[in-house]
Structure formats: C-alpha cells, structure tokens
Amino acid sequence: MSANGCNARLIVTFFAKSRPSSQDDFRSQSLACGPTFSQLLASQLAPAKSTLQSSRTLAPGIFQSVYTVTDPLPEPQKLRHHTSITAFEALHAVEIIWDLVVNGISDHLRPVRLAVFDMDSTLINEEVIDELARSIGITSAVSAITSRAMNGEIEFEQSLRERLALLRGVKADVWDELKKTVTIAAGAEDLVDYIRQRGVLTVVVSGGFAPMALWLKEQLGLDYAFANHLVVSPSNATFPYPHLSGELSPEHPIVVPEYKQHVLESLAQEHSIPLSETFVVGDGSNDLLMLGAAGLGVAWRAKPKVQREAPQRLNGTTLSDLIFLLSGQESREV
C-alpha cells in the first residue's frame, strides 16, 4: 500500500481497562503519557514519518489520537503485537485499537459501508447451541466441545457435527422458547442503530442456527442473516414429536470460517464496496478469517486464541464502545 498522493491516517484509540469516574482524570493521564507514546510510535514506524494531527477525549476512559503517516505505511496488526506496544498497554492499563485509513473523509470519521457481525457471544450473550443442550440436560458435554472449537483446538465443522449429534431429539419448536430467554448484548442495539444511520449494510453471519439469526435480524433491523440450517425429523416411536435430527441440512452451506469470509467478500463485491471500507466484529476462532479480511476487524471479548491472532481486540462491557472507532462523535478536543 502506498501513501503517494493519499491522505493516510493512523487512528489510535486508547480504552482504559478500568474506566475513571471523570473525564478529566483520564484526560490528565492521557496527556501525561502522550509524548511518550508519540516517541514510541515514531520509533516503530521508522523510516516512515508520523505527525500528530489531533488528540481527543471521546468519553471517560476513551482517548483517541490521529496521526498522518508516510510511506512505508504501517501494518496495524504488527503494531499492536509489537513487544514495546504491549508493554505500553500493560504499563498504562489500556487496550489500543489501531486503524489505518487511506483517503478518508475526515480526521476521525472512519469510512465504512459494510458491517458484518458474529452472533453468539457477540451480538447476543449466549451460545445458542449450549442453550439447546440445556433444554435436554446435556449442557456440560456440549459446552466442552463448544469451548474447544471457539479456542481453535478442533475444526469448527467437526465440532459442530459432534455437538449436533448429541442434540438429536430436541423438539423442533425449541426456538420459540429460546427467543424468550436469549439476550441481546449490551450496546448492540446502539451500535447497529448508529451504523444503520450512516447507511451501512449490516449483516449477521453465524456458525449458529438460522431460526435465531433470522430472529436477531428482525430484532436489530439488519439487512442480511446467514447461519446453519438443521434437518427436522417427523414424529417417530423414539421421539413422538417433530424434532431435530442432529444433522445439518445438505441443501445449505455450512457456516465454517471460510464461508464467513466468503459472505464478507461476496457482499462487498456485489455492492461495489472495497474491503478497506468494511467492519467486522466476532469472538471465536471461526471469525478469524473474516476479521483478517476486513478493513477493520475487531475481536470482541474473544477467546484466548482469537485475542492473540486477531487484527485488533477489545475487552469492554458494551458494544457501543465500538462506535468511537467509527466516528469519534460526542468527543472534545484536548
């Protein structure tokens, strides 16, 4: 990537791990460490040059600096993994999100036209497959496989088939009950509302199941929903009611990591959206490919493997914090 003739900006957003009680407290802390950080950044970018354009407190515990940068442009993922940067984060008890924007509209507004979200443990608080297991009293067995899959210890498709086999016999109308108990994650509605107000296409793509993904699409007003489809078997002697067969539908694609990336890339192509203007949020190892392909990919409260390998990561309490990565609105110059 070249910055020749381009307005290349490095947007660096600091999130305090423990939010201060007042905006002034965090401003003082941020300004105190600002020159140190700028010097650290300059050493990491060399021979490229960086110039601090602005620094702003966005909210209590959230601070953002914008730098113009020259060739050779930095790679945000490499910056966030550098030992000197991780040491800085540990010293100042912050998490830093790095975002490189070329030819953006304004200093703080990030270009984004397509947003893709994982569902389980991202837009909703639960893992739906674990809730299915709870309905027939086999939570521990299924949750153990889920945990291994999300940490990347076993292939996602293998783990999915193993778990579904255990769920054979679950009543086909179980979704009606789950819709009453599943909870939308804190800040998800605010984040999606903000993105939709900007005219951004919104998508949920889930390794979970279509009935819940379609329900969530309606709840949040998303444009698209993609998820796995399950086979429903009729009543029989063993299960005298319509029930899940424990198998995936052969008529629909299986939502594995490669398919999630395909959804991102195919929708971007269909709507003539460059990948640099896409935003992806997820928490599991099956999200890593689409996180890496996005213009800005953020692992949200992710599993350990994903924390290590994702382009960016954030461990907050509300998804609305991610709005600051896209807009910087409700902020003040400092």
Secondary structure, DSSP 8 states (H G I E B T S, - for coil): ---TTS-EEEEEEEEESS--SSHHHHHHHHHHHHHHHHHHHHHHHTTS-EEEEEEEEEETTEEEEEEEE-SS---HHHHHH-HHHHHHHHHHTEEEEEEEEES-SSSS----SEEEE-IIIIIBSS-HHHHHHHHTT-HHHHHHHHHHHHTTSS-HHHHHHHHHHHTTT-BTTHHHHHHHH--B-TTHHHHHHHHHHTT-EEEEEEEEEHHHHHHHHHHHT-SEEEEE-EEEE---SSSSS-EEEEEE-TTS----HHHHHHHHHHHHHHTT--GGGEEEEE-SGGGHHHHHHSSEEEEES--HHHHHHSSEEE--S-GGGGHHHHT--S-EE-
